[in-house]
């Protein structure tokens, strides 16, 4: 099992926010012997779940005031607002600010005081995976970085926390706040989430518009994705292609470059420039509740009703 807090000197950790990632981190750290308090807004919908999980829940100010480490586990676009109005004035001297994403520090939405350590531990997976890997004594990989090392012990604190949530030292990949922020946002938008969603949607629509049943189309363009991704993670793209059928291999060589051509890469480069310049981060940082409602409504544009029905049919 992961090293406990007692092995590295016990730290009191405030988990600010209790979404999927915050919940997993809180549970794993507690199981590793850390003293945990969950800090939430008085009207947060997560209070009941945190208490059901057995945590002491405080409002953000007192939670910050008693913690050695503050884990910023709430949405990134709120970091600057919450930090300047609540967190900064309640920080203990020599506290450690722990970020799960590099955006707030790199783009300057959070300006930490000089007396704090500032670290990044960003697991390569959602909260469910962080918890599942911990419970099965396996490890995800994760990016790590130190932005401020006031105590001269920031790296030791970082490694203890990473180990406490189930991340093995050999699976930690050194980076910078800038590289993590820019790379993460680009990967999400262009490939892993936005790009992949649109690729699947378009393929699905081509099939059903040419007479295939939605369930059939779903099975062809989406259901097997986890198997293909597993091959890529184990053997690389070329290794995956060598392990599929001759028909699929030949079709990939012919069809792949036609669908994802140089024009797509050019648009990706434009997207990257927007992210690196800070333009996207500025827009994200300005989002309010009404904007989030509109974003949720827009999610339907990234899928198709028949696809959603088919996905539910084959779930599990």
C-alpha positions in Angstrom: 0.0 0.0 0.0 1.1 3.7 -0.4 3.3 5.2 2.2 1.4 6.8 5.0 1.7 10.4 6.1 3.5 9.3 9.3 6.4 8.0 7.1 7.0 11.6 5.8 5.7 13.7 8.6 2.0 14.1 9.0 0.4 17.0 7.1 -3.1 18.5 7.7 -4.7 18.8 4.2 -7.7 20.9 3.3 -9.4 19.7 0.2 -11.2 22.7 -1.3 -14.0 21.3 -3.5 -15.5 17.9 -3.6 -16.1 16.9 -7.2 -14.9 13.5 -8.6 -11.2 14.4 -8.3 -11.4 16.1 -4.9 -13.4 13.2 -3.5 -10.8 10.6 -4.7 -7.9 12.6 -3.4 -9.6 13.1 0.0 -10.4 9.4 0.4 -7.0 8.2 -0.7 -5.1 10.6 1.5 -7.3 9.7 4.5 -6.7 6.0 3.9 -3.0 6.8 3.8 -3.1 8.4 7.2 -3.4 12.1 6.4 -5.6 14.4 8.5 -8.3 15.7 6.1 -10.8 18.5 6.2 -13.1 19.4 3.3 -13.7 23.1 2.7 -16.9 24.0 0.8 -19.3 26.9 0.3 -22.2 26.9 2.7 -24.6 26.1 -0.2 -22.5 23.6 -1.9 -24.3 20.5 -3.2 -21.3 18.4 -2.3 -21.6 18.8 1.5 -23.9 15.9 1.9 -21.7 13.5 -0.1 -18.5 14.6 1.8 -20.3 14.0 5.1 -21.6 10.7 3.9 -18.0 9.7 3.1 -17.2 10.5 6.8 -15.3 13.8 6.4 -15.5 16.8 8.6 -16.8 19.7 6.4 -16.1 23.3 7.2 -16.6 26.5 5.3 -13.5 27.5 3.2 -12.0 30.1 5.6 -11.6 27.9 8.7 -10.6 24.9 6.6 -7.8 27.0 5.1 -6.8 28.3 8.5 -6.0 24.9 10.0 -4.3 23.3 7.0 -0.6 22.8 6.2 -1.6 21.9 2.6 -4.4 23.4 0.5 -5.5 21.3 -2.4 -7.3 23.4 -5.1 -9.8 20.8 -6.1 -12.5 23.1 -7.3 -13.0 24.3 -11.0 -10.1 26.2 -12.4 -12.1 29.2 -13.7 -13.0 30.0 -10.0 -9.5 29.8 -8.6 -8.6 33.5 -9.0 -11.9 34.8 -7.5 -11.9 32.4 -4.5 -8.2 32.8 -3.8 -8.3 36.6 -3.7 -11.5 36.8 -1.6 -11.2 33.9 0.8 -8.0 31.7 0.6 -5.1 34.2 0.6 -6.1 36.0 3.8 -6.6 32.8 5.7 -3.4 31.0 4.7 -1.2 29.8 7.4 2.5 30.8 7.3 4.6 28.3 5.3 1.5 26.6 3.9 1.6 24.6 0.7 -0.7 25.4 -2.2 -1.4 22.2 -4.2 -2.7 22.6 -7.8 -4.1 19.8 -9.9 -3.7 21.9 -13.1 -1.2 24.5 -14.1 -3.5 27.1 -15.5 -4.2 29.4 -12.6 -0.5 29.9 -11.7 0.9 30.0 -15.3 -1.6 32.6 -16.5 -1.5 34.6 -13.3 -5.0 34.2 -12.1 -3.6 33.2 -8.7 -0.6 35.1 -7.3 0.5 33.2 -4.3 2.4 35.0 -1.5 6.1 34.5 -1.4 6.0 32.6 1.9 4.1 29.6 0.4 5.3 26.5 -1.3 3.5 26.0 -4.6 3.3 22.6 -6.1 1.6 20.7 -8.9 0.5 17.0 -8.9 -1.8 16.3 -11.8 -2.9 12.7 -12.1 -3.4 11.4 -15.7 -7.0 10.3 -15.1 -10.4 11.3 -13.7 -11.3 10.9 -10.0 -12.8 7.5 -10.5 -9.6 6.2 -11.9 -7.5 7.7 -9.1 -9.6 6.0 -6.5 -9.8 2.6 -8.4 -6.1 2.4 -8.9 -5.5 3.2 -5.2 -7.8 0.5 -4.1 -6.2 -2.1 -6.4 -2.7 -1.0 -5.4 -1.8 0.2 -8.9 -0.6 3.6 -10.0 -1.6 6.1 -12.6 1.1 8.4 -14.0 1.0 12.1 -13.1 2.8 15.3 -13.9 4.5 17.2 -11.1 6.2 20.6 -10.7 7.3 23.0 -8.1 6.7 26.7 -8.7 7.8 28.0 -5.3 10.0 26.3 -2.8 10.0 28.6 0.2 10.4 25.8 2.7 13.1 24.0 0.7 11.0 20.9 1.3 8.4 21.4 -1.4 9.5 18.4 -3.4 9.4 16.1 -0.4 5.9 17.3 0.5 4.9 16.8 -3.2 6.2 13.2 -3.2 4.5 12.4 0.1 1.2 13.7 -1.2 1.5 12.0 -4.5 2.4 8.7 -2.7 -0.6 9.3 -0.4 -3.0 9.3 -3.3 -1.5 6.2 -4.7 1.0 7.5 -7.3 4.3 5.7 -7.4 7.4 7.8 -7.6 8.5 6.1 -10.8 5.2 7.2 -12.4 5.7 10.9 -11.7 6.7 12.9 -14.8 8.5 16.2 -14.2 7.1 19.2 -16.0 6.4 22.9 -15.5 3.2 24.7 -14.7 3.3 26.2 -18.2 3.8 23.0 -20.1 1.1 21.2 -18.1 -1.4 24.0 -18.5 -0.9 24.5 -22.3 -0.5 20.8 -23.1 -3.5 19.7 -21.0 -5.9 22.2 -22.5 -4.8 21.5 -26.0 -5.0 17.7 -25.6 -8.5 18.0 -24.1 -9.8 20.3 -26.9 -8.1 19.0 -30.0 -7.8 15.3 -29.3 -9.0 13.6 -26.2 -12.4 15.2 -25.7 -13.5 17.8 -28.2 -11.8 16.4 -31.3 -12.6 12.8 -30.4 -16.2 13.6 -29.8 -16.6 15.2 -33.2 -14.8 12.5 -35.0 -17.1 9.8 -33.5 -20.2 11.9 -34.1 -19.4 12.5 -37.7 -18.6 8.9 -38.4 -21.8 7.8 -36.6 -23.9 10.2 -38.7 -22.3 9.1 -42.0 -23.3 5.5 -41.2 -26.9 6.1 -40.1 -27.5 8.5 -43.0 -26.4 5.8 -45.4 -28.8 3.2 -43.9 -27.1 1.5 -41.0 -29.1 1.1 -37.8 -27.9 3.4 -34.9 -26.9 0.4 -32.7 -24.8 -1.0 -35.6 -23.2 2.4 -36.2 -22.4 2.9 -32.5 -20.7 -0.5 -32.3 -18.6 0.3 -35.4 -17.4 3.8 -34.4 -17.4 3.9 -30.6 -17.8 0.6 -28.7 -14.4 -0.8 -29.5 -12.5 2.4 -28.8 -11.2 1.2 -25.4 -9.6 -1.8 -27.0 -7.8 0.3 -29.6 -6.7 2.8 -27.0 -5.4 0.0 -24.9 -3.3 -1.3 -27.8 -1.9 2.2 -28.4 -1.0 2.7 -24.8 0.8 -0.7 -24.7 2.4 -0.8 -28.1 2.2 2.7 -29.7 0.3 3.7 -32.8 2.4 1.6 -35.2 2.2 -1.3 -32.8 -1.6 -1.1 -32.7 -1.8 -1.0 -36.4 0.3 -4.1 -36.7 -2.0 -6.0 -34.3 -5.3 -5.3 -36.2 -6.6 -7.1 -39.3 -5.1 -6.6 -42.7 -8.3 -4.9 -43.8 -8.2 -2.5 -40.9 -4.5 -1.8 -41.5 -4.9 -1.2 -45.2 -7.9 1.0 -44.6 -6.1 3.0 -42.0 -3.2 3.7 -44.3 -5.6 4.9 -47.1 -8.4 6.5 -45.1 -6.7 8.1 -42.1 -4.8 10.8 -43.9 -7.9 11.6 -46.0 -10.0 12.3 -43.0 -7.4 13.9 -40.7 -5.3 15.8 -43.3 -3.0 18.8 -43.1 -5.9 21.2 -42.9 -6.8 19.6 -39.6 -3.3 20.0 -38.2 -3.3 23.7 -39.3 -6.5 24.3 -37.4 -5.0 22.5 -34.4 -2.0 24.9 -34.6 -4.4 27.9 -34.5 -6.1 26.4 -31.5 -2.7 25.9 -29.8 -1.8 29.5 -30.4 -5.0 30.7 -28.8 -4.3 28.5 -25.8 -0.6 29.5 -25.4 -1.4 33.2 -25.7 -3.7 33.0 -22.7 -6.8 34.0 -24.8 -8.6 30.8 -24.0 -7.7 31.0 -20.3 -9.0 34.5 -20.1 -12.3 33.5 -21.6 -12.5 30.5 -19.2 -11.7 32.6 -16.2 -14.5 35.0 -17.1 -17.3 32.3 -17.1 -20.2 32.8 -14.8 -23.1 30.5 -13.9 -25.2 31.5 -16.9 -22.3 30.7 -19.2 -22.0 27.2 -17.7 -25.7 26.7 -18.3 -25.3 27.6 -22.0 -22.2 25.3 -22.2 -24.3 22.4 -20.9 -27.0 23.1 -23.5 -24.3 23.1 -26.2 -23.1 19.6 -25.3 -25.9 18.2 -27.4 -24.2 19.6 -30.5 -21.2 17.2 -29.8 -23.4 14.1 -30.0 -26.5 12.7 -31.6 -29.7 11.6 -29.8 -29.6 8.1 -31.5 -25.9 7.7 -30.4 -26.8 8.5 -26.8 -29.6 5.9 -26.9 -27.3 3.3 -28.4 -24.6 4.0 -25.8 -27.1 3.4 -22.9 -28.2 0.2 -24.5 -24.7 -1.3 -24.5 -23.4 0.3 -21.3 -22.0 -2.0 -18.7 
